[in-house]
Amino acid sequence: MIIKDEIDNKLNSLGCDSKLKQEMYKILNHEIAIFKQLVGKLHTRQGFLDYFWETYKTYRTYFDAYEDIEETYIEIFGQRKYKDFDSFRQTLYRNKN
């Protein structure tokens, strides 16, 4: 794998031993698994809404939570999920009841 070879080369250049490399790959694989779950969740309308309800309490406002999740969506998929907050809010309240 090209990416693994690049990572190996970088870790070797930093003088990492095999035990440290194994730990780094363990962390990387865990992060990849979390990312895959997030992608799967954000991909669907219901998943996006579920993720919002799971995380909104860590934000000051619903708007802030939405914007952060939308920015993540854009980074992953290259486009917005919703036109704007009002569009999201309509979907949110339509599905909450």
N, C-alpha and C positions, 0 to 999 in steps of 0.2 A: 504494500500500500504506500502510495506516495506521501500521504500526510504522516503516517507512522514513521517513515524513513526520515522525513524532515524533522519531526519531533525528536527521534533518536539522535540525529546529527546535532541538533541544538543542545540536547541534554548532555551528549558526549563532550561538546565544546565547553560546557559549563563544568565539566569534571564530575558529573553525577555517576554514582555507582549503580549497579543493577538493582539493589534494594530500593534506592530512591526512585529509580525509573519505574519499578513496579508500583510504588505508592502513587507516583504521578499519573500513571495509566489508570489506576483504580479510581482516583479522583476524576480524571477526565471521562472515564466511562460512566461514572455516576452523573456527572453534569450533562452528558449526552442523553442519558435516560430521562433526566428531568426535562431537558429541552424537547425531546420527542413527545413526552406527555403534554407539555404546554402547546406544542404545535397541533397535536391531535385535538386538544380541548378548544383552542381558539379557532380552529378551522370551521366549526359549526356554529350556527346562531345560538343554539342552546348552550353549547360549551362556553362561548364567549360570555353569555349571561351568567352561567354558573361561576365562571372564574371571577367575574365582577363581584358577585355576592360573597365569594370566598375571601376576597381581598379588600373590599371597599373600606372596611373599618380601620385600615392602616393609613388612610388618607384623610385629609381635612374635610374634603367635600366629595360628593358623588362626581362632580365635574373633574376634579383632580384624578380620581381613581379611573374614570373613563379615559381621560387623556393619556395617562400612563399606559394603560392596557392597549389603547389604540396605537400608540407609538411603538409598542412591542409588536403589535400585529403588522404594522408597516415595515418594520425591520425584517420580519420573517417572510411576509407575503408580497411586499413591494407596493401595496396599495392600502387604502383605508377599508375597514369593514363597514363603517357607517359614514354617511355624508358629514354629519356633525353631531354634537351632543344632543340637540333636540330630536334628531332622528333616532339616536340610541335610546333616549329617554322614553320616547313613544313605544318602542319595542320592549323596553324594560318594564314599563307599567302595564302594557298589554299582556305580557307573559307572567306578571307577578300575581294577578288575580286568578 
